[in-house]
Amino acid sequence: MAALAWLLIPLVAAIGAGLWGSWANRTRKVRSDGPELDGYARFREAMEKSHSGT
């Protein structure tokens, strides 16, 4: 019976890990990259302007 208890510990841990993994990987509101790409484009424009001015 003690061997069965020791086998149940990894089984419960694996089930818990699976549940946590599915919860952590759940679908969230999809966020587009639009604001980040716009900010990067502004950054590149600003760097080009400051570089071409000298």
Secondary structure as the mmCIF struct_conf table of DSSP 4:
data_model
#
loop_
_struct_conf.conf_type_id
_struct_conf.id
_struct_conf.beg_label_comp_id
_struct_conf.beg_label_asym_id
_struct_conf.beg_label_seq_id
_struct_conf.end_label_comp_id
_struct_conf.end_label_asym_id
_struct_conf.end_label_seq_id
HELX_RH_AL_P HELX_RH_AL_P1 ALA A 2 ALA A 24
TURN_TY1_P TURN_TY1_P1 ASN A 25 ASN A 25
BEND BEND1 ASP A 33 ASP A 33
HELX_RH_AL_P HELX_RH_AL_P2 GLY A 34 SER A 52
TURN_TY1_P TURN_TY1_P2 GLY A 53 GLY A 53
#
